[in-house]
């Protein structure tokens, strides 16, 4: 099992459409830990830790988004594994 960590920044119409709940459901199913939150500029940030393959699968879901999302861009940056997260949470700002 290859442990990885990543930060996603999702741009587009991604706030007010249950996008964070969508991300959480997929992250939970993939046994990923971390958080998702709205940013003040309208983007959504996802910090995630888990198996490399699971993070890759989450990236696929995020690129498609839920039904009403219009994803313009997804930036993914690899991060250093911290092991600090016990679960996947939706943060309020």
Secondary structure, 3 states (H helix, E strand, C coil): CCEEEEEEEEEEECCCCCHHHHHHHHHHHCCCEEEEEECCCCCEEEEEEEEHHHHHHHHHHHHHCCCCCEEEEEEEEEECCCCCCCCEEEECC
